[in-house]
Amino acid sequence: MAAIHGAQAPRASVPSGQVFGVDIGGSGIKGAPVDLERGELAVERCKVPTPQPSTPDAVADCVEEVVRHFGWTGPVGVTFPGVVTDGTTRTAANVDSGWVGRDARGLFADRLGLPVTVLNDADAAGVAEMAFGAGRGRGGTVIVLTLGTGIGSAVFIEGRLVPNTELGHLELDGHDAETRASTRARDDEELGWGDWAQRVQRYLAHVEMLFSPELFIIGGGVSRKSEKFLPLIEGVRAEMVPAELRNNAGIVGAAMTAAHA
């Protein structure tokens, strides 16, 4: 589904049990109304490329485009690829540095004229996976990792989220871990699945040493190809499973969070 620049769909009443979720990524911004009872997108999502440079105003334009495409008039949850505290973005590893210290919630709320909640993108994906996906009913320590432009992380202890962990920025062999084990690193260095799996294995072993999780949930777009790399990973004691909501998890988690704001 393509977004329509410059056009605004007719306003419609908000369907019961639905909230809008937007997932801001390093390469794309996507969103849709979410059916909160089923934890699924209510309709096909709308996606636009992340602008370059990804300044706050340029990204806000894209978020507005996605939301207006559906004529949405209710609460909106928005994810951000960095640390978010009380609606303010504190880091910006994979987007423009102008986001550091920005009141993102205020920016989006002013642009949309709607109530907005903003949270870390991996935290949103984790919330969705724990409620409706691979983490449903799981206790102990569960770590959700989203492999994409960077590496996002969401840590849950007995079902409770520890927000803004940003484990993709752990130092690993003298490097920021996501520069070695993200899918962007695999693409940029043209790594085969076996070579990349060895890097992911090294990263998972390091995270496991620090946190001793019972379960790793591997998300991001690459999760739909999990059979190509997860079986190649050895020496990790924790159970490893692909995310079930895959690349829609952030949208679902954003909507869930906005519904409880």
Backbone torsions as a table, in degrees:
resi	resn	phi	psi	omega
1	MET	NA	126.2	-177.9
2	ALA	-97.6	143.3	175.4
3	ALA	-77.0	160.2	-176.4
4	ILE	-115.0	105.1	-178.9
5	HIS	-66.2	135.1	173.4
6	GLY	79.8	-5.7	-178.8
7	ALA	-109.6	148.3	178.1
8	GLN	-125.1	124.1	-179.1
9	ALA	-69.2	155.2	178.1
10	PRO	-59.3	141.5	178.6
11	ARG	-69.8	142.1	-178.5
12	ALA	-135.2	160.6	176.3
13	SER	-68.3	149.7	-178.5
14	VAL	-80.3	122.4	179.3
15	PRO	-62.7	143.1	179.2
16	SER	-62.6	138.4	177.8
17	GLY	79.6	11.1	179.4
18	GLN	-121.3	144.3	173.0
19	VAL	-138.2	149.9	-176.6
20	PHE	-88.8	136.6	175.5
21	GLY	-122.2	139.1	176.4
22	VAL	-126.3	132.7	-179.5
23	ASP	-117.2	112.0	179.6
24	ILE	-91.6	119.6	178.1
25	GLY	-118.7	173.9	-179.9
26	GLY	-67.9	-24.2	-178.6
27	SER	-116.7	-22.4	-178.2
28	GLY	-149.4	154.8	176.2
29	ILE	-121.7	120.8	-173.8
30	LYS	-133.9	152.5	-179.1
31	GLY	-163.8	164.5	179.9
32	ALA	-172.3	158.8	167.7
33	PRO	-66.2	144.2	-176.8
34	VAL	-118.5	133.4	171.9
35	ASP	-80.7	107.7	-173.1
36	LEU	-73.9	-19.5	178.0
37	GLU	-75.5	-36.2	-177.9
38	ARG	-99.2	-15.3	-176.4
39	GLY	67.5	37.8	-177.4
40	GLU	-133.0	158.3	173.0
41	LEU	-65.9	134.4	-179.5
42	ALA	-74.9	-28.4	177.5
43	VAL	-143.0	171.2	177.5
44	GLU	-60.3	137.4	-176.5
45	ARG	-72.3	159.5	173.6
46	CYS	-108.1	134.7	-178.0
47	LYS	-134.5	137.3	174.6
48	VAL	-130.2	154.4	178.5
49	PRO	-66.3	144.8	172.2
50	THR	-67.5	128.1	-176.3
51	PRO	-66.8	152.1	175.7
52	GLN	-126.0	117.0	2.1
53	PRO	-73.8	153.0	-175.6
54	SER	-90.2	59.3	-179.8
55	THR	-70.2	160.5	179.5
56	PRO	-54.7	-46.0	-177.7
57	ASP	-66.4	-39.5	-179.7
58	ALA	-66.9	-41.5	178.0
59	VAL	-67.3	-40.3	177.8
60	ALA	-60.7	-36.3	175.8
61	ASP	-59.2	-43.1	-178.3
62	CYS	-69.4	-40.6	177.5
63	VAL	-61.6	-43.6	178.0
64	GLU	-61.3	-41.5	179.0
65	GLU	-59.5	-44.7	-179.1
66	VAL	-65.5	-45.0	-178.2
67	VAL	-68.1	-44.7	-178.5
68	ARG	-66.3	-26.9	179.3
69	HIS	-55.7	-31.2	-178.9
70	PHE	-98.2	-0.5	-176.7
71	GLY	63.6	32.5	-173.1
72	TRP	-73.2	140.7	-178.5
73	THR	-129.5	7.0	-177.6
74	GLY	-108.3	-163.1	180.0
75	PRO	-61.2	150.4	-179.2
76	VAL	-132.8	130.7	171.6
77	GLY	-103.9	136.1	-177.1
78	VAL	-127.9	131.4	174.4
79	THR	-94.0	157.8	178.5
80	PHE	-140.5	137.2	-178.4
81	PRO	-81.5	68.3	179.2
82	GLY	175.8	-178.7	179.9
83	VAL	-70.1	133.3	177.9
84	VAL	-130.0	123.6	175.6
85	THR	-127.9	122.2	178.8
86	ASP	51.4	41.8	175.9
87	GLY	82.9	-4.0	179.9
88	THR	-102.3	133.4	-179.8
89	THR	-87.3	125.3	-172.0
90	ARG	-102.8	-23.8	178.4
91	THR	-134.5	164.8	-177.7
92	ALA	-156.0	64.9	-174.2
93	ALA	-67.2	-36.3	-174.4
94	ASN	-118.3	15.0	173.6
95	VAL	-136.2	178.4	-174.8
96	ASP	-59.6	142.1	-177.0
97	SER	-66.1	-13.5	177.3
98	GLY	-64.3	-12.1	177.6
99	TRP	-76.8	-19.8	-175.8
100	VAL	-65.1	120.8	179.8
101	GLY	80.5	10.7	-176.9
102	ARG	-86.8	140.3	173.6
103	ASP	-78.5	84.1	-175.7
104	ALA	-66.6	-39.4	179.4
105	ARG	-60.6	-43.8	178.5
106	GLY	-65.5	-39.9	179.5
107	LEU	-60.4	-50.7	-177.8
108	PHE	-69.7	-38.8	179.8
109	ALA	-63.5	-41.7	178.6
110	ASP	-65.6	-40.7	-177.9
111	ARG	-68.5	-39.4	-175.8
112	LEU	-91.0	-24.9	-173.5
113	GLY	67.9	30.2	-176.7
114	LEU	-135.4	158.3	174.5
115	PRO	-67.5	133.0	-174.0
116	VAL	-130.5	140.4	171.5
117	THR	-119.8	137.9	-179.6
118	VAL	-124.3	134.8	177.4
119	LEU	-148.2	165.7	177.6
120	ASN	-58.1	141.1	-173.9
121	ASP	-66.3	-42.0	179.8
122	ALA	-70.0	-34.5	175.6
123	ASP	-60.7	-41.3	178.8
124	ALA	-63.1	-45.1	178.9
125	ALA	-61.5	-40.1	179.3
126	GLY	-65.2	-43.0	178.3
127	VAL	-57.1	-43.2	180.0
128	ALA	-67.0	-43.3	-178.7
129	GLU	-66.1	-35.4	179.9
130	MET	-71.9	-29.9	-178.2
131	ALA	-87.9	-39.2	-170.7
132	PHE	-127.0	-5.1	-172.4
133	GLY	-122.0	-136.9	-171.5
134	ALA	-67.8	-18.0	-179.5
135	GLY	-97.9	3.4	-176.0
136	ARG	-61.2	125.6	177.9
137	GLY	79.4	4.3	-177.4
138	ARG	-91.8	134.8	175.3
139	GLY	-103.6	-161.4	-179.2
140	GLY	67.6	-153.3	178.5
141	THR	-100.4	121.5	179.0
142	VAL	-121.0	132.8	178.4
143	ILE	-120.0	121.9	175.5
144	VAL	-98.6	127.5	178.8
145	LEU	-120.7	127.1	178.0
146	THR	-105.5	115.1	-178.1
147	LEU	-97.6	116.6	-178.0
148	GLY	-157.8	-131.1	175.9
149	THR	-57.6	-36.8	171.5
150	GLY	-128.4	-156.7	172.4
151	ILE	-125.6	116.3	175.7
152	GLY	-98.4	158.2	-178.7
153	SER	-142.0	146.6	172.6
154	ALA	-137.0	123.4	-177.6
155	VAL	-108.1	129.7	178.9
156	PHE	-122.6	132.3	176.1
157	ILE	-119.0	114.0	-174.3
158	GLU	50.6	43.1	175.8
159	GLY	83.0	-3.2	-178.1
160	ARG	-101.6	130.2	-177.9
161	LEU	-75.0	133.9	167.4
162	VAL	-100.0	101.4	-167.7
163	PRO	-73.3	155.8	170.1
164	ASN	59.4	42.2	-178.3
165	THR	-73.8	-33.4	174.1
166	GLU	51.8	49.1	-177.3
167	LEU	-72.3	-9.2	175.0
168	GLY	-67.4	-15.1	-178.9
169	HIS	-101.7	12.7	170.4
170	LEU	-60.5	146.0	175.5
171	GLU	-79.2	129.0	-179.2
172	LEU	-135.1	115.0	-179.1
173	ASP	54.3	38.4	176.6
174	GLY	82.8	7.1	-178.4
175	HIS	-127.7	155.4	166.6
176	ASP	-63.4	123.8	-169.5
177	ALA	-55.1	-38.2	-175.7
178	GLU	-70.1	-19.9	175.9
179	THR	-73.2	-10.6	-179.6
180	ARG	-110.8	-33.3	-169.4
181	ALA	-119.9	5.0	176.6
182	SER	-77.4	166.2	176.3
183	THR	-70.2	-26.9	175.1
184	ARG	-64.2	-39.5	177.0
185	ALA	-62.8	-40.2	178.2
186	ARG	-61.8	-43.5	-179.5
187	ASP	-69.4	-46.2	-176.4
188	ASP	-63.3	-36.6	-177.8
189	GLU	-96.3	3.1	178.3
190	GLU	52.0	48.9	-179.4
191	LEU	-81.7	142.4	170.9
192	GLY	-73.2	167.3	-178.0
193	TRP	-61.1	-37.5	-179.1
194	GLY	-65.8	-46.3	-179.9
195	ASP	-65.4	-40.0	179.9
196	TRP	-69.4	-37.8	178.5
197	ALA	-60.1	-35.0	177.9
198	GLN	-64.0	-37.9	177.8
199	ARG	-68.2	-43.8	178.2
200	VAL	-62.3	-39.7	177.9
201	GLN	-60.3	-45.0	179.2
202	ARG	-62.0	-40.5	179.6
203	TYR	-67.2	-47.2	180.0
204	LEU	-61.4	-39.4	179.2
205	ALA	-62.8	-37.3	179.2
206	HIS	-67.6	-45.7	178.5
207	VAL	-63.8	-40.3	179.3
208	GLU	-62.9	-39.5	178.7
209	MET	-60.8	-34.7	-176.9
210	LEU	-82.7	-33.7	-169.3
211	PHE	-121.4	-16.2	-180.0
212	SER	49.2	54.5	179.8
213	PRO	-73.2	156.2	171.8
214	GLU	-82.0	-26.0	-172.9
215	LEU	-146.0	134.0	166.8
216	PHE	-106.8	128.4	171.8
217	ILE	-109.0	120.7	-175.5
218	ILE	-100.2	113.7	-177.7
219	GLY	-115.7	-162.1	-172.0
220	GLY	88.8	171.3	-177.3
221	GLY	-58.2	-30.7	-177.8
222	VAL	-69.4	-13.0	-178.5
223	SER	-63.4	-24.1	178.2
224	ARG	-73.8	-8.0	176.3
225	LYS	-117.3	28.8	-173.6
226	SER	-59.2	-28.5	-179.1
227	GLU	-65.9	-16.0	-178.7
228	LYS	-84.5	-18.2	-176.9
229	PHE	-133.8	-33.9	-178.2
230	LEU	-59.5	-40.9	178.7
231	PRO	-65.4	-15.2	-178.9
232	LEU	-87.3	-8.9	-176.8
233	ILE	-88.2	125.8	-176.9
234	GLU	-124.9	161.2	172.7
235	GLY	79.9	6.0	176.2
236	VAL	-101.1	121.5	-174.4
237	ARG	-75.2	-34.7	-177.3
238	ALA	-65.5	151.1	173.3
239	GLU	-65.3	140.8	178.7
240	MET	-124.6	125.8	179.4
241	VAL	-138.0	151.7	175.1
242	PRO	-75.3	151.0	175.0
243	ALA	-62.8	142.7	-179.4
244	GLU	-86.7	-32.4	-180.0
245	LEU	-84.6	-9.9	176.0
246	ARG	51.6	-131.6	-170.9
247	ASN	-80.3	1.8	175.3
248	ASN	-94.7	-3.9	-174.0
249	ALA	-60.3	-40.5	-179.0
250	GLY	-63.4	-40.4	178.2
251	ILE	-62.6	-46.7	-178.3
252	VAL	-64.0	-45.7	-179.4
253	GLY	-65.1	-35.7	176.9
254	ALA	-63.3	-43.8	179.5
255	ALA	-65.7	-41.6	178.8
256	MET	-58.7	-44.4	-178.9
257	THR	-65.6	-41.5	179.0
258	ALA	-64.6	-34.1	-178.9
259	ALA	-66.4	-26.3	-177.4
260	HIS	-106.3	9.4	-178.1
261	ALA	-73.6	NA	NA
